[in-house]
Amino acid sequence: MLLTLDVGNTNITMGVYDGDTLLFVSRMSTKTPRMEDQYAAEILSILSLYGVESKQIDGAVLSSVVPRLTDYLTKAIRRVWHVDPFVVSTVSVPEVTVKPGVSNELGADLVVGAAAAKALYPCPSIVIDMGTATTLTGIDRNGDVCGVVIVPGLNTSLDALTSGAAQLSAISLEAPPAVLGTNTVECIQSGMIFGTACMLDGLCDRIEAEIGEPCTVIATGGLAGMVVEHCRRKIEFSDMLLLDGLKIIWNKRHAV
């Protein structure tokens, strides 16, 4: 079985694959401080919760945008299974290439998203990842990354708005019944959900114009499913895109 860990700025997403089957997905908060022993104990506890024995894990692959946690989790995995996980980066995954003239500074999450998109969808493509930040990665017909757009994520934007306005309380992120809100909560929800959907449509149009041909658009991330249904263009939603990408990267290095 393969242990996959995707470390973002807000959550650590953990999944276990038995062959091609994803057995479960669990999440831990990135913002709760832990040391390697605590991560080891929590990973073992989650495996037990889902009926997976530690001895069944025979490989681990990790992507992280939080360098401090990369080290802690690597040590946690080493302590439990006495192996180092495969850590994703632009250096360790050379098959994710960039177009000439583009700086090869992709974060590990973008590398994984690009690897998954190239393997699972037709190119050219655009990968939308909606997390703490919302990123759009453009990939040309040759599979080269052409560039990336980064904007504040939905929760990040909402937190900035509500924390800076004394009369605004916490707002739940869900689509209101109409674009024109009839109360403060609906007005903000409209801006967040419908405004983000319009932004994604517009940015994809501009990325397609720069790439020079229609693109397959794939969206992932915790809030993507809520937003893309309000986009006017066709967008494939893949909640497990990054975990699948980690498995694809692992399989390429351990093919029989």
C-alpha positions in Angstrom: 0.0 0.0 0.0 1.1 3.5 -0.7 0.9 6.4 1.8 0.4 9.8 0.1 0.7 13.1 1.9 0.0 16.5 0.3 1.0 19.3 2.7 -0.6 22.7 2.1 -0.6 25.9 4.1 -3.9 25.0 5.8 -4.3 21.2 5.7 -2.2 18.1 5.3 -4.2 15.7 3.1 -3.4 12.1 3.6 -4.5 9.1 1.5 -3.7 5.4 1.2 -3.8 3.5 -2.1 -4.1 -0.2 -2.4 -3.1 -0.7 -6.0 -5.2 1.8 -8.0 -7.9 2.0 -5.3 -7.9 5.0 -2.9 -8.9 3.5 0.4 -9.5 6.7 2.3 -8.7 10.4 2.6 -8.0 12.2 5.9 -6.9 15.7 6.8 -4.8 17.2 9.6 -4.4 20.8 10.3 -1.2 22.4 9.1 -1.4 25.1 11.7 -1.4 22.9 14.8 2.3 22.6 15.8 3.6 19.1 16.0 7.0 17.4 16.2 8.0 14.2 14.3 6.9 11.8 17.0 3.5 13.5 17.2 3.1 13.2 13.4 4.1 9.6 13.6 1.5 8.9 16.3 -1.2 10.7 14.4 -0.5 9.0 11.1 -0.6 5.6 12.8 -3.8 6.5 14.6 -5.5 7.5 11.3 -4.3 4.3 9.6 -5.8 2.3 12.5 -9.1 4.2 12.3 -9.5 3.1 8.7 -8.4 -0.5 9.3 -5.0 -0.3 7.7 -2.1 -2.0 9.5 1.2 -0.2 9.6 3.0 -3.2 8.1 0.8 -3.0 5.0 2.4 0.4 4.0 5.3 -0.3 1.7 5.9 3.1 0.2 5.4 6.8 0.9 5.4 9.9 -1.3 5.2 13.5 -0.1 4.6 16.9 -1.5 4.8 20.0 0.6 4.7 23.8 0.4 5.7 24.1 4.1 9.5 23.3 4.4 9.4 22.9 8.2 6.7 20.3 8.0 8.5 18.5 5.1 11.4 17.7 7.5 9.1 16.7 10.4 7.0 14.4 8.3 10.0 12.8 6.6 11.4 12.0 10.0 8.0 10.7 11.2 7.8 8.3 8.2 11.4 7.3 8.7 10.7 6.5 12.4 7.7 4.3 11.6 8.8 2.5 8.4 12.6 3.1 8.4 12.5 4.5 4.9 12.6 8.0 3.4 9.5 9.1 1.6 9.8 10.3 -2.0 9.7 14.1 -1.7 8.3 15.9 -4.8 10.1 18.9 -6.2 11.1 20.3 -9.6 14.4 18.4 -9.3 13.0 15.0 -8.2 10.2 15.1 -10.9 12.1 16.2 -14.1 9.2 15.0 -16.3 7.3 18.1 -15.3 9.0 20.6 -17.7 8.6 24.3 -18.2 8.4 26.2 -21.5 11.7 27.8 -22.5 12.0 31.2 -20.9 9.8 30.3 -17.9 11.6 30.1 -14.5 11.5 26.6 -13.1 10.4 27.7 -9.6 7.2 25.6 -9.4 6.0 24.7 -5.9 5.6 21.0 -5.1 1.8 21.3 -5.3 2.0 22.8 -8.8 4.4 20.0 -9.9 2.0 17.3 -8.7 -1.0 19.0 -10.3 0.9 19.3 -13.6 2.0 15.7 -13.5 -1.6 14.5 -12.9 -3.0 16.7 -15.6 -0.5 15.5 -18.2 -1.2 11.9 -17.3 -5.0 12.0 -17.0 -6.2 14.7 -19.4 -5.6 16.0 -22.9 -3.1 18.9 -23.3 -3.2 21.8 -23.6 -4.7 22.2 -20.2 -5.3 24.5 -17.2 -5.1 23.2 -13.7 -7.0 25.2 -11.1 -6.1 24.5 -7.4 -8.3 26.3 -4.9 -6.7 26.3 -1.5 -5.2 29.0 0.7 -4.3 30.5 -2.6 -6.0 29.9 -5.9 -3.6 28.9 -8.6 -4.1 28.4 -12.4 -1.3 26.5 -14.2 -1.2 26.7 -18.0 0.2 23.6 -19.8 0.7 23.6 -23.6 0.1 20.8 -26.1 3.7 19.5 -25.5 3.0 19.2 -21.8 5.3 22.1 -20.8 4.2 24.5 -18.1 3.8 27.9 -19.7 3.2 29.9 -16.4 1.1 30.3 -13.4 -1.5 32.7 -12.0 -1.8 33.1 -8.2 -4.6 34.9 -6.5 -5.8 34.9 -2.8 -8.0 31.9 -2.0 -11.7 32.1 -1.1 -11.2 31.7 2.6 -8.2 34.0 2.6 -10.2 36.7 0.8 -13.2 36.2 3.1 -11.1 36.3 6.2 -9.5 39.6 5.0 -12.9 41.1 4.4 -14.6 40.1 7.6 -11.6 40.8 9.9 -11.3 44.3 8.4 -14.9 45.3 8.9 -16.2 45.4 12.5 -19.9 45.0 11.5 -19.3 41.8 9.4 -19.6 38.5 11.3 -18.3 35.2 10.1 -20.0 34.3 6.8 -20.5 30.7 5.5 -19.1 30.1 2.1 -22.1 29.0 0.0 -23.9 30.3 -3.1 -26.8 32.6 -2.4 -30.1 32.2 -4.3 -29.3 35.1 -6.7 -26.4 37.3 -7.8 -28.0 40.4 -6.4 -28.0 39.8 -2.6 -30.9 41.1 -0.5 -29.0 41.2 2.8 -25.4 41.6 3.8 -24.6 37.9 4.1 -26.0 37.2 0.6 -24.1 40.1 -0.9 -20.8 38.8 0.4 -21.6 35.2 -0.6 -22.4 36.4 -4.1 -19.1 38.3 -4.4 -17.2 35.3 -3.1 -18.8 32.5 -5.1 -20.1 34.1 -8.2 -17.2 36.6 -8.3 -14.7 33.8 -8.1 -16.5 31.8 -10.8 -16.4 34.9 -13.1 -12.7 35.4 -12.3 -11.9 31.8 -13.2 -13.9 32.0 -16.5 -12.0 35.3 -17.4 -8.6 34.0 -16.5 -9.1 30.8 -18.4 -10.1 32.8 -21.4 -6.9 34.9 -21.2 -4.7 31.8 -20.6 -6.2 30.1 -23.6 -5.6 33.2 -25.7 -1.9 33.2 -24.7 -1.5 29.4 -25.3 -3.2 29.8 -28.6 -5.8 27.0 -28.5 -8.7 25.7 -26.4 -7.6 24.0 -23.2 -9.0 21.2 -21.0 -9.6 22.8 -17.6 -9.4 20.8 -14.4 -10.2 22.1 -10.9 -9.3 20.7 -7.6 -9.2 21.8 -3.9 -11.6 21.9 -1.0 -13.8 24.7 -2.4 -13.5 24.1 -6.1 -16.6 22.0 -6.4 -18.7 24.7 -4.9 -17.4 27.3 -7.4 -16.9 25.6 -10.7 -20.6 24.6 -11.0 -21.3 28.4 -11.4 -18.6 28.8 -14.1 -19.9 29.3 -17.6 -17.1 27.2 -19.3 -16.8 23.5 -18.9 -14.4 22.6 -16.0 -13.6 19.1 -14.9 -13.7 18.8 -11.1 -11.3 16.3 -9.6 -11.2 16.5 -5.8 -8.4 13.9 -5.5 -6.2 15.3 -8.4 -3.2 15.9 -6.2 -3.3 12.5 -4.4 -3.7 10.8 -7.8 -0.7 12.9 -9.0 1.4 11.7 -6.1 0.5 8.1 -7.0 1.3 8.7 -10.7 4.7 10.2 -9.7 5.4 7.2 -7.4 4.4 4.6 -10.0 6.7 6.1 -12.7 9.6 5.4 -10.4 8.5 2.0 -9.3 7.1 0.5 -12.4 7.6 -3.3 -12.7 
